[in-house]
């Protein structure tokens, strides 16, 4: 659960981490996109 500043509501957040190998972030972003995560 996370409480948001300036707001009385709470929400559930989830972090998923993707490995960045040899500085190639594009590969991690492509994998995340396949999982339905928007990197923007």
Phi and psi restraints in degrees (range 20) as a CNS / XPLOR table:
assign (resid 1 and name C) (resid 2 and name N)
       (resid 2 and name CA) (resid 2 and name C) 1.0 -136.4 20.0 2
assign (resid 2 and name N) (resid 2 and name CA)
       (resid 2 and name C) (resid 3 and name N) 1.0 134.5 20.0 2
assign (resid 2 and name C) (resid 3 and name N)
       (resid 3 and name CA) (resid 3 and name C) 1.0 -97.9 20.0 2
assign (resid 3 and name N) (resid 3 and name CA)
       (resid 3 and name C) (resid 4 and name N) 1.0 132.6 20.0 2
assign (resid 3 and name C) (resid 4 and name N)
       (resid 4 and name CA) (resid 4 and name C) 1.0 -94.3 20.0 2
assign (resid 4 and name N) (resid 4 and name CA)
       (resid 4 and name C) (resid 5 and name N) 1.0 134.0 20.0 2
assign (resid 4 and name C) (resid 5 and name N)
       (resid 5 and name CA) (resid 5 and name C) 1.0 -60.1 20.0 2
assign (resid 5 and name N) (resid 5 and name CA)
       (resid 5 and name C) (resid 6 and name N) 1.0 138.9 20.0 2
assign (resid 5 and name C) (resid 6 and name N)
       (resid 6 and name CA) (resid 6 and name C) 1.0 73.6 20.0 2
assign (resid 6 and name N) (resid 6 and name CA)
       (resid 6 and name C) (resid 7 and name N) 1.0 9.8 20.0 2
assign (resid 6 and name C) (resid 7 and name N)
       (resid 7 and name CA) (resid 7 and name C) 1.0 -139.5 20.0 2
assign (resid 7 and name N) (resid 7 and name CA)
       (resid 7 and name C) (resid 8 and name N) 1.0 139.3 20.0 2
assign (resid 7 and name C) (resid 8 and name N)
       (resid 8 and name CA) (resid 8 and name C) 1.0 -85.2 20.0 2
assign (resid 8 and name N) (resid 8 and name CA)
       (resid 8 and name C) (resid 9 and name N) 1.0 -2.3 20.0 2
assign (resid 8 and name C) (resid 9 and name N)
       (resid 9 and name CA) (resid 9 and name C) 1.0 -91.2 20.0 2
assign (resid 9 and name N) (resid 9 and name CA)
       (resid 9 and name C) (resid 10 and name N) 1.0 164.8 20.0 2
assign (resid 9 and name C) (resid 10 and name N)
       (resid 10 and name CA) (resid 10 and name C) 1.0 -124.9 20.0 2
assign (resid 10 and name N) (resid 10 and name CA)
       (resid 10 and name C) (resid 11 and name N) 1.0 161.0 20.0 2
assign (resid 10 and name C) (resid 11 and name N)
       (resid 11 and name CA) (resid 11 and name C) 1.0 -148.6 20.0 2
assign (resid 11 and name N) (resid 11 and name CA)
       (resid 11 and name C) (resid 12 and name N) 1.0 165.3 20.0 2
assign (resid 11 and name C) (resid 12 and name N)
       (resid 12 and name CA) (resid 12 and name C) 1.0 -99.9 20.0 2
assign (resid 12 and name N) (resid 12 and name CA)
       (resid 12 and name C) (resid 13 and name N) 1.0 131.0 20.0 2
assign (resid 12 and name C) (resid 13 and name N)
       (resid 13 and name CA) (resid 13 and name C) 1.0 -120.8 20.0 2
assign (resid 13 and name N) (resid 13 and name CA)
       (resid 13 and name C) (resid 14 and name N) 1.0 156.6 20.0 2
assign (resid 13 and name C) (resid 14 and name N)
       (resid 14 and name CA) (resid 14 and name C) 1.0 -141.0 20.0 2
assign (resid 14 and name N) (resid 14 and name CA)
       (resid 14 and name C) (resid 15 and name N) 1.0 132.5 20.0 2
assign (resid 14 and name C) (resid 15 and name N)
       (resid 15 and name CA) (resid 15 and name C) 1.0 -112.1 20.0 2
assign (resid 15 and name N) (resid 15 and name CA)
       (resid 15 and name C) (resid 16 and name N) 1.0 130.4 20.0 2
assign (resid 15 and name C) (resid 16 and name N)
       (resid 16 and name CA) (resid 16 and name C) 1.0 -120.7 20.0 2
assign (resid 16 and name N) (resid 16 and name CA)
       (resid 16 and name C) (resid 17 and name N) 1.0 131.7 20.0 2
assign (resid 16 and name C) (resid 17 and name N)
       (resid 17 and name CA) (resid 17 and name C) 1.0 -107.9 20.0 2
assign (resid 17 and name N) (resid 17 and name CA)
       (resid 17 and name C) (resid 18 and name N) 1.0 139.4 20.0 2
assign (resid 17 and name C) (resid 18 and name N)
       (resid 18 and name CA) (resid 18 and name C) 1.0 -117.8 20.0 2
assign (resid 18 and name N) (resid 18 and name CA)
       (resid 18 and name C) (resid 19 and name N) 1.0 137.5 20.0 2
assign (resid 18 and name C) (resid 19 and name N)
       (resid 19 and name CA) (resid 19 and name C) 1.0 -70.4 20.0 2
assign (resid 19 and name N) (resid 19 and name CA)
       (resid 19 and name C) (resid 20 and name N) 1.0 139.2 20.0 2
assign (resid 19 and name C) (resid 20 and name N)
       (resid 20 and name CA) (resid 20 and name C) 1.0 -111.9 20.0 2
assign (resid 20 and name N) (resid 20 and name CA)
       (resid 20 and name C) (resid 21 and name N) 1.0 108.5 20.0 2
assign (resid 20 and name C) (resid 21 and name N)
       (resid 21 and name CA) (resid 21 and name C) 1.0 -97.2 20.0 2
assign (resid 21 and name N) (resid 21 and name CA)
       (resid 21 and name C) (resid 22 and name N) 1.0 131.2 20.0 2
assign (resid 21 and name C) (resid 22 and name N)
       (resid 22 and name CA) (resid 22 and name C) 1.0 54.3 20.0 2
assign (resid 22 and name N) (resid 22 and name CA)
       (resid 22 and name C) (resid 23 and name N) 1.0 33.5 20.0 2
assign (resid 22 and name C) (resid 23 and name N)
       (resid 23 and name CA) (resid 23 and name C) 1.0 72.7 20.0 2
assign (resid 23 and name N) (resid 23 and name CA)
       (resid 23 and name C) (resid 24 and name N) 1.0 11.2 20.0 2
assign (resid 23 and name C) (resid 24 and name N)
       (resid 24 and name CA) (resid 24 and name C) 1.0 -89.8 20.0 2
assign (resid 24 and name N) (resid 24 and name CA)
       (resid 24 and name C) (resid 25 and name N) 1.0 84.0 20.0 2
assign (resid 24 and name C) (resid 25 and name N)
       (resid 25 and name CA) (resid 25 and name C) 1.0 -71.5 20.0 2
assign (resid 25 and name N) (resid 25 and name CA)
       (resid 25 and name C) (resid 26 and name N) 1.0 -26.3 20.0 2
assign (resid 25 and name C) (resid 26 and name N)
       (resid 26 and name CA) (resid 26 and name C) 1.0 -61.3 20.0 2
assign (resid 26 and name N) (resid 26 and name CA)
       (resid 26 and name C) (resid 27 and name N) 1.0 -37.1 20.0 2
assign (resid 26 and name C) (resid 27 and name N)
       (resid 27 and name CA) (resid 27 and name C) 1.0 -63.8 20.0 2
assign (resid 27 and name N) (resid 27 and name CA)
       (resid 27 and name C) (resid 28 and name N) 1.0 -43.1 20.0 2
assign (resid 27 and name C) (resid 28 and name N)
       (resid 28 and name CA) (resid 28 and name C) 1.0 -64.3 20.0 2
assign (resid 28 and name N) (resid 28 and name CA)
       (resid 28 and name C) (resid 29 and name N) 1.0 -39.9 20.0 2
assign (resid 28 and name C) (resid 29 and name N)
       (resid 29 and name CA) (resid 29 and name C) 1.0 -66.1 20.0 2
assign (resid 29 and name N) (resid 29 and name CA)
       (resid 29 and name C) (resid 30 and name N) 1.0 -38.0 20.0 2
assign (resid 29 and name C) (resid 30 and name N)
       (resid 30 and name CA) (resid 30 and name C) 1.0 -65.0 20.0 2
assign (resid 30 and name N) (resid 30 and name CA)
       (resid 30 and name C) (resid 31 and name N) 1.0 -42.0 20.0 2
assign (resid 30 and name C) (resid 31 and name N)
       (resid 31 and name CA) (resid 31 and name C) 1.0 -62.8 20.0 2
assign (resid 31 and name N) (resid 31 and name CA)
       (resid 31 and name C) (resid 32 and name N) 1.0 -43.5 20.0 2
assign (resid 31 and name C) (resid 32 and name N)
       (resid 32 and name CA) (resid 32 and name C) 1.0 -62.9 20.0 2
assign (resid 32 and name N) (resid 32 and name CA)
       (resid 32 and name C) (resid 33 and name N) 1.0 -41.3 20.0 2
assign (resid 32 and name C) (resid 33 and name N)
       (resid 33 and name CA) (resid 33 and name C) 1.0 -62.0 20.0 2
assign (resid 33 and name N) (resid 33 and name CA)
       (resid 33 and name C) (resid 34 and name N) 1.0 -39.3 20.0 2
assign (resid 33 and name C) (resid 34 and name N)
       (resid 34 and name CA) (resid 34 and name C) 1.0 -62.2 20.0 2
assign (resid 34 and name N) (resid 34 and name CA)
       (resid 34 and name C) (resid 35 and name N) 1.0 -29.3 20.0 2
assign (resid 34 and name C) (resid 35 and name N)
       (resid 35 and name CA) (resid 35 and name C) 1.0 -84.6 20.0 2
assign (resid 35 and name N) (resid 35 and name CA)
       (resid 35 and name C) (resid 36 and name N) 1.0 1.0 20.0 2
assign (resid 35 and name C) (resid 36 and name N)
       (resid 36 and name CA) (resid 36 and name C) 1.0 88.6 20.0 2
assign (resid 36 and name N) (resid 36 and name CA)
       (resid 36 and name C) (resid 37 and name N) 1.0 18.0 20.0 2
assign (resid 36 and name C) (resid 37 and name N)
       (resid 37 and name CA) (resid 37 and name C) 1.0 -103.6 20.0 2
assign (resid 37 and name N) (resid 37 and name CA)
       (resid 37 and name C) (resid 38 and name N) 1.0 130.0 20.0 2
assign (resid 37 and name C) (resid 38 and name N)
       (resid 38 and name CA) (resid 38 and name C) 1.0 -91.5 20.0 2
assign (resid 38 and name N) (resid 38 and name CA)
       (resid 38 and name C) (resid 39 and name N) 1.0 119.3 20.0 2
assign (resid 38 and name C) (resid 39 and name N)
       (resid 39 and name CA) (resid 39 and name C) 1.0 -79.4 20.0 2
assign (resid 39 and name N) (resid 39 and name CA)
       (resid 39 and name C) (resid 40 and name N) 1.0 6.0 20.0 2
